[in-house]
Amino acid sequence: MSSYRIAGLLVEMDTFGRTARQAAPYQTADAAPDMTVRAEPEVLAQAAQMGRDYAEYLATGASFYRQLVRFDGMMLHASCVVVDGRAYLFSAPCGTGKSTHVSLWLREFGDRAYILNDDKPALRFLPDGTLRVFGTPWCGKHGLSRNADAPLGGIACLERAEENAIRPMSGIEAVYALMDQTVRKLPGDQILQCMELIDRIVAGGKLWKLSCNMKPAAARLSYQTMSGKGVLK
């Protein structure tokens, strides 16, 4: 088994292929793991028709997620960009345009921006109560991830629209939006832990509903609203 530092935790993992390639930047020589990640047989069986490599990638991600909730963390199906040291997540079903919207941020902000994770970043409350967003090896087909972390700037639940608009989300609307884009097949006690984490994230008041097209103005609107820095010059 090899050791990896993921989401601030020491992870022992025996992996191969895609998972091993995408986990390489997270490898460490540290010992005493916080968790051991394995490709669980039932997940491998369910995904077998997709090929052994992809099935193992899904299985290790599921194993990591189920254990992450014990450390006050969860993964969200989202594309995450860091600008000026703060992490902004864009969450939506596959094919909606998360990565396309993030690419607008990269063009708009240049060297100030980088992709932290393009598919499943981890959000974790640290022991001091601060919420950080982490890159993970489970980062989608393009393998866009960085072994880094940043404080949360905001989460936008994205939908396509002809005109750009953004508004705050709170309460049950925000809870359901996050639940819809995270793993829900968890044992009973872990589902409760996950719900508590979502409640804490929603209570932070950094959830938004973003209706947007794929033009640069969409990136400017979402940034100025989520960052609270006003209209861009």
Secondary structure, DSSP 8 states (H G I E B T S, - for coil): -EEEEETTEEEEE---HHHHHHHGGGEE---S-SEEE---HHHHHHTGGG-HHHHHHHHHHHHHHHHHGGGTEEE-SEEEEEETTEEEEEE-STTSSHHHHHHHHHHHHGGGEEEEESS--EEEE-TTS-EEEE--S--TTTT-B-S-EEEEEEEEEEEE-SS-EEEE--HHHHHHHHHTTS-----HHHHHHHHHHHHHHHHTT-EEEEEE-SSHHHHHHHHHHHH---S--
